[in-house]
Every structure is written in C-alpha cells, then in structure tokens.
C-alpha cells in the first residue's frame, strides 16, 4: 500500500526558533500534499495545499510567512514553522495525494509530527 | 466553503452494542465522504468511504449511509469491541477522492467491556 512518512515524529524547541517538518511519499508520486494541524482533542484543520513545483495555497487565517511550505519534488514536501511560539505547539499531519487515479481514496496520511514549543 | 458538523462528540457503548455517528455537510457539490479512525497520537486511518452515487456501503461490521437530499451521512458500527475505542472523524470532499478534505469535529467512541 501507499506509505507516507514524516520526520521528525516529535520535536521540542525553544520559542523563536524555526522547525522544519518533512513529509515523504515512499512508494508513489504525490502531485499534491496537504498539511493539517490538530490541537489536542480537536479535529484536523487544513492549513495549506502544496502542489509540486508551484506555490502552496493557504487556508484563510494561516500565515504563509510563518508556515513556509516547499514541495520541491514529487515525493517530498516540507513545512517550516518560523519563529515558533508556544501557541504553535500542535500535532502536524501531512497527507499525500497519489498522481495515479484510483477507484478508492488516493490520499494517504503521514504519522504526524508533535511539535512542542517551550 | 464546506462545513461539516459531527455528532455526538463523545459516545460510550457497551461491548456488543451498536454505535452510530452522524455528520452533516453544507456544500451540495461535495461528493466523496470518508470516515477515519484515529488512535491517540497516531495518523487517521481510513475505515470506509462512500461516494455520492451510492446510498449505502457496508464492510463487515462497519456501514455508512448517505442522504444527499438532506446532506447527511452516518457511520454504523455493529457488535462493537473494545478495540473499536478511538476518535472517529467524518470528512467531505468535492471532485475526486484526492481533493482537500473538510473534517468533522470528531467523535470519541468508548466501548466498555
């Protein structure tokens, strides 16, 4: 089956530092990747849609200068949380959309990255 | 944009009983409705999905029903087991299955042995 990995799985950083999270599709090409944020006991909220070779599309209320997204290849998208603050602490999950058509769901989730900003 | 409401937020059932979770959506153009199961600290796992050209779909103990007119869909779990305990999310999407998903608020299901 399609596998999506994320790295790191967890990170603790000091306030003001930047953190990069990688999302990789391991056995398929992903033309589109989605980045979600999930606060404790809450739902997944879409932050942005990342398309390979083009600028990401951000959802309303998500600061593009704070959450930098790069989708440089068909298997890798990165999310950089710049100048992180405690309120950015959350579970960040990516999903990757297969470029192959499928009769079933072709969007696969990564395992998530737990970010804690001190 | 799309808005998905999910009820109840928590659900406690006795092992062997059935559990029903309901969702409504706002955008009549949505045509793909997946359900995900998420255990604590883990990724959402797709458990069943339904497209708008189908009214019902079943997979062993899990079934999903869709009422396009009323814009609501439901997840039914029969013969619940303790391992069914998790948070369940419904979602809605337009276009094909790879388009962006709008998630419901989630339902924490607890199955008591």
Boltz contact constraints between the chains, C-beta under 6 A:
constraints:
  - contact:
      token1: [A, 43]
      token2: [B, 103]
      max_distance: 6.0
  - contact:
      token1: [A, 43]
      token2: [B, 105]
      max_distance: 6.0
  - contact:
      token1: [A, 43]
      token2: [B, 106]
      max_distance: 6.0
  - contact:
      token1: [A, 44]
      token2: [B, 103]
      max_distance: 6.0
  - contact:
      token1: [A, 46]
      token2: [B, 100]
      max_distance: 6.0
  - contact:
      token1: [A, 49]
      token2: [B, 100]
      max_distance: 6.0
  - contact:
      token1: [A, 97]
      token2: [B, 98]
      max_distance: 6.0
  - contact:
      token1: [A, 105]
      token2: [B, 34]
      max_distance: 6.0
  - contact:
      token1: [A, 105]
      token2: [B, 46]
      max_distance: 6.0
  - contact:
      token1: [A, 105]
      token2: [B, 49]
      max_distance: 6.0
  - contact:
      token1: [A, 105]
      token2: [B, 97]
      max_distance: 6.0
  - contact:
      token1: [A, 106]
      token2: [B, 97]
      max_distance: 6.0
  - contact:
      token1: [A, 106]
      token2: [B, 98]
      max_distance: 6.0
  - contact:
      token1: [A, 107]
      token2: [B, 98]
      max_distance: 6.0
  - contact:
      token1: [A, 109]
      token2: [B, 43]
      max_distance: 6.0
  - contact:
      token1: [A, 109]
      token2: [B, 44]
      max_distance: 6.0
  - contact:
      token1: [A, 111]
      token2: [B, 43]
      max_distance: 6.0
  - contact:
      token1: [A, 112]
      token2: [B, 43]
      max_distance: 6.0
